[in-house]
Amino acid sequence: MKLRWDHPLTRRRLPALARILVQAYLRTCPVELVIDPGLKERLLSGQQALYTTWHCHLLFPLFYVRHYEGQLSPLVLMASPSRDGEFIAEVARGLGFAISSGSRRKGGVQALQQMAGYYRRGYSCGLIADGSRGPARVAQNGPLYLARITNGPIVPLAVAASRRKIFQTWDRFVLPLPFSRLVLLVGEPLNVPPEARGAALEALRQELEARLNGLFHQAVHYFPS
């Protein structure tokens, strides 16, 4: 029998099964955080932030939030309105995340406005810098727009894994394997002034891209091959 995502039984049971598997998987991976001590103290005391990473490292929030649960502000994630995005959103909701649905091509402006509303209520925000379809490791403006309207700091992230599988997808998606050591790399926050437009905004976009790619290359070479 062909599995149909739009079947009520599938929609109800598959995300619940995925949550169980994810929680079991996360418990097998010890985590180390590489971060400026002052920034660590602020974030783990509940200070809000706008977290962003490349699509290939989108599992980062799961490890980060689970390891530091109770010390971080609550987190709202942006999920693509696609069928795959809808499934991921259901799994994430069950793990305690709030979800805002949107992408660059569909509902992106409304999703950013919704996330800004969450931020004003005390949430941190998580979104992918190169979007749901890329191009890979090229920063889009979404995180900058959100930072501009919330005055929140953009915190760039990457993850290194001692054992991992890299998929042959557009983003070269990285899946840390069970029982691998994980190192979560947290970069210097980037602030976006409310008046940033045009060339000034483009310069900040390039700076965000450079910081994320710097962390990405650190992650690639963190563990010996």
C-alpha positions as CSV (number, residue, x, y, z in Angstrom):
1,M,0.0,0.0,0.0
2,K,1.4,3.4,-0.9
3,L,1.9,5.8,2.0
4,R,0.0,9.0,1.5
5,W,0.9,12.1,3.6
6,D,-2.6,13.5,3.2
7,H,-4.1,10.4,4.7
8,P,-5.5,11.3,8.2
9,L,-3.8,8.2,9.8
10,T,-0.4,9.1,8.3
11,R,-0.7,12.8,9.3
12,R,-1.5,11.8,12.9
13,R,0.9,8.9,13.5
14,L,4.0,9.5,11.4
15,P,5.1,12.8,13.1
16,A,4.6,11.2,16.6
17,L,6.8,8.3,15.5
18,A,9.4,10.7,14.1
19,R,9.5,12.6,17.4
20,I,10.2,9.4,19.4
21,L,13.1,8.5,17.1
22,V,14.5,12.0,17.1
23,Q,14.5,12.2,20.9
24,A,16.2,8.8,21.2
25,Y,18.7,9.8,18.6
26,L,19.6,13.1,20.3
27,R,20.3,11.4,23.6
28,T,23.1,9.4,22.0
29,C,25.2,12.5,21.0
30,P,27.3,14.4,23.6
31,V,27.5,18.1,22.8
32,E,30.2,20.7,23.2
33,L,29.5,24.4,22.7
34,V,32.2,26.7,21.2
35,I,31.1,30.2,22.0
36,D,32.4,33.5,23.4
37,P,32.0,33.2,27.2
38,G,30.1,36.5,27.5
39,L,27.7,35.6,24.7
40,K,27.1,32.1,26.3
41,E,26.2,33.7,29.6
42,R,23.7,36.0,28.0
43,L,22.1,33.4,25.8
44,L,21.9,30.8,28.6
45,S,20.3,33.4,30.9
46,G,17.4,33.7,28.5
47,Q,18.4,36.6,26.3
48,Q,16.6,36.5,22.9
49,A,18.4,36.1,19.6
50,L,17.8,35.4,15.9
51,Y,19.6,32.2,15.2
52,T,20.5,31.3,11.7
53,T,22.5,28.6,9.9
54,W,22.9,27.1,6.5
55,H,20.3,24.6,5.3
56,C,22.8,21.7,5.5
57,H,23.0,22.3,9.3
58,L,19.3,22.8,10.0
59,L,19.3,20.1,12.7
60,F,21.3,22.4,14.9
61,P,18.3,23.8,16.9
62,L,17.4,20.3,18.0
63,F,20.8,19.6,19.6
64,Y,21.1,23.2,21.0
65,V,17.7,23.4,22.6
66,R,17.7,19.9,24.0
67,H,21.1,20.3,25.5
68,Y,20.4,23.7,27.1
69,E,16.7,23.2,27.8
70,G,15.4,25.4,30.5
71,Q,18.2,28.0,30.1
72,L,17.2,29.4,26.7
73,S,14.3,31.6,25.7
74,P,11.6,29.6,23.9
75,L,12.1,29.3,20.1
76,V,10.0,29.8,17.1
77,L,11.2,28.3,13.8
78,M,10.3,29.2,10.2
79,A,9.2,26.1,8.2
80,S,8.6,25.9,4.5
81,P,4.9,25.6,3.5
82,S,5.8,22.6,1.3
83,R,4.7,19.0,2.1
84,D,8.1,18.2,3.5
85,G,8.1,21.4,5.5
86,E,4.7,20.6,6.9
87,F,5.9,17.3,8.2
88,I,9.0,18.8,9.8
89,A,6.8,21.5,11.4
90,E,4.6,18.8,12.9
91,V,7.6,17.0,14.4
92,A,9.1,20.3,15.7
93,R,5.8,21.3,17.4
94,G,5.8,18.0,19.2
95,L,9.3,18.8,20.4
96,G,8.3,22.1,21.9
97,F,9.0,24.6,19.1
98,A,6.6,27.2,17.9
99,I,6.3,27.3,14.1
100,S,5.8,30.1,11.5
101,S,5.1,28.8,8.0
102,G,6.6,30.6,5.0
103,S,9.4,30.8,2.4
104,R,10.9,33.3,0.0
105,R,8.4,32.2,-2.7
106,K,5.3,31.8,-0.5
107,G,4.2,33.7,2.6
108,G,7.7,34.8,3.5
109,V,6.7,38.4,4.5
110,Q,3.8,37.3,6.6
111,A,6.0,34.6,8.3
112,L,8.6,37.2,9.2
113,Q,5.9,39.5,10.6
114,Q,4.6,36.6,12.7
115,M,8.0,35.7,14.0
116,A,8.5,39.4,14.9
117,G,5.4,39.1,17.0
118,Y,6.8,36.0,18.7
119,Y,10.0,37.9,19.4
120,R,8.1,40.7,21.1
121,R,6.5,38.1,23.3
122,G,9.9,36.8,24.5
123,Y,10.7,34.2,21.9
124,S,14.0,33.7,20.1
125,C,13.7,33.0,16.3
126,G,15.4,30.4,14.1
127,L,15.5,30.5,10.3
128,I,17.7,29.2,7.5
129,A,20.0,31.8,5.9
130,D,20.0,30.2,2.4
131,G,16.3,29.3,2.5
132,S,14.6,26.1,1.6
133,R,15.9,25.9,-2.0
134,G,19.2,27.8,-2.1
135,P,21.5,28.5,-3.7
136,A,23.5,26.8,-1.0
137,R,25.6,29.0,1.3
138,V,24.4,32.2,-0.2
139,A,22.7,34.4,2.5
140,Q,19.2,35.6,1.7
141,N,17.7,38.8,3.2
142,G,15.2,37.1,5.5
143,P,17.3,37.1,8.7
144,L,18.3,40.8,8.0
145,Y,14.7,41.9,7.6
146,L,13.8,40.2,10.8
147,A,16.7,41.8,12.7
148,R,15.8,45.2,11.3
149,I,12.2,45.1,12.5
150,T,12.9,43.5,15.9
151,N,16.3,45.0,16.7
152,G,17.4,41.5,17.7
153,P,21.0,40.2,17.2
154,I,21.6,37.7,14.4
155,V,23.6,34.8,15.9
156,P,25.3,32.6,13.2
157,L,25.6,28.8,13.9
158,A,27.2,25.7,12.5
159,V,27.6,22.1,13.7
160,A,30.6,19.7,13.4
161,A,30.1,16.0,14.0
162,S,32.8,13.3,14.5
163,R,30.7,10.9,12.5
164,R,28.3,12.1,9.8
165,K,26.7,11.3,6.5
166,I,26.7,13.9,3.8
167,F,23.8,13.6,1.3
168,Q,24.0,14.3,-2.4
169,T,21.4,17.1,-2.2
170,W,21.5,20.7,-3.3
171,D,22.7,21.8,0.1
172,R,25.0,18.8,0.8
173,F,22.9,18.0,3.9
174,V,24.8,16.9,7.0
175,L,23.3,14.2,9.2
176,P,25.3,13.6,12.4
177,L,25.3,9.9,13.1
178,P,24.1,8.4,16.4
179,F,26.8,8.2,19.1
180,S,28.9,10.9,17.4
181,R,30.5,13.8,19.2
182,L,28.9,17.2,18.3
183,V,30.5,20.6,18.4
184,L,28.1,23.5,18.1
185,L,30.0,26.6,16.7
186,V,28.4,29.9,17.6
187,G,29.7,33.1,15.8
188,E,29.8,36.7,16.7
189,P,26.3,38.3,16.7
190,L,25.4,40.7,13.8
191,N,23.2,43.7,14.4
192,V,21.1,45.4,11.7
193,P,20.2,49.1,12.3
194,P,16.5,50.0,11.6
195,E,17.6,52.4,8.9
196,A,19.7,49.8,6.9
197,R,18.6,49.9,3.3
198,G,20.1,49.4,-0.2
199,A,23.9,49.2,-0.2
200,A,24.1,49.2,3.6
201,L,21.8,46.2,3.9
202,E,23.7,44.4,1.1
203,A,27.0,45.0,3.0
204,L,25.4,43.4,6.1
205,R,24.1,40.5,4.0
206,Q,27.6,39.8,2.7
207,E,29.0,40.0,6.2
208,L,26.5,37.5,7.5
209,E,27.3,35.2,4.6
210,A,31.0,35.5,5.4
211,R,30.5,34.7,9.0
212,L,28.4,31.7,8.3
213,N,30.8,30.4,5.7
214,G,33.7,30.9,8.2
215,L,31.8,28.7,10.7
216,F,30.9,26.2,8.0
217,H,34.6,25.7,7.1
218,Q,35.5,25.4,10.7
219,A,32.9,22.7,11.1
220,V,34.1,20.8,8.0
221,H,37.7,20.6,9.3
222,Y,37.0,20.4,13.0
223,F,37.4,16.6,13.2
224,P,40.2,14.8,11.4
225,S,39.0,12.8,8.4
